[in-house]
């Protein structure tokens, strides 16, 4: 996918971007937990971190 689409997904639906980067692995589930339990921002930070690493 285009890099812009990845950035937009990371900002607006972080678990989807984590899935595209890692599949149904531990990073996906960590992102779901971060997004749902601790608010939206930790999930966004984790998804962006997955993009830049």
C-alpha positions in Angstrom: 0.0 0.0 0.0 1.0 3.6 -0.3 2.8 5.1 2.7 0.1 7.8 3.1 -2.6 5.2 3.5 -0.5 3.4 6.2 -0.1 6.7 8.1 -3.8 7.5 7.9 -4.7 4.0 9.1 -2.2 4.3 12.0 -3.8 7.6 13.0 -7.5 6.6 12.6 -7.7 2.8 13.1 -4.5 1.7 14.7 -5.4 -2.1 15.1 -6.0 -2.3 11.4 -2.6 -0.9 10.6 -1.0 -3.2 13.2 -2.7 -6.1 11.4 -1.3 -5.0 8.1 2.2 -4.7 9.5 2.3 -7.9 11.7 -0.7 -10.1 11.0 -2.6 -11.7 13.9 0.6 -11.7 16.0 1.3 -10.4 19.4 1.7 -6.8 18.2 -1.8 -6.8 16.8 -3.3 -8.0 20.0 -1.2 -5.6 22.0 -2.5 -2.8 19.9 -6.1 -3.8 20.4 -5.6 -3.9 24.1 -3.8 -0.5 24.1 -6.5 1.0 22.0 -9.5 -0.3 23.9 -8.3 -0.3 27.5 -6.1 2.7 27.7 -7.7 5.1 25.2 -7.1 5.8 21.6 -3.7 7.5 21.9 -1.5 4.6 23.1 -2.8 2.5 20.2 -1.9 5.2 17.7 1.6 5.6 19.2 2.1 1.8 18.9 0.9 1.7 15.3 3.2 4.5 14.3 6.1 2.8 16.1 5.3 -0.3 14.0 5.5 1.8 10.9 8.8 3.5 11.6 10.8 0.6 13.0 
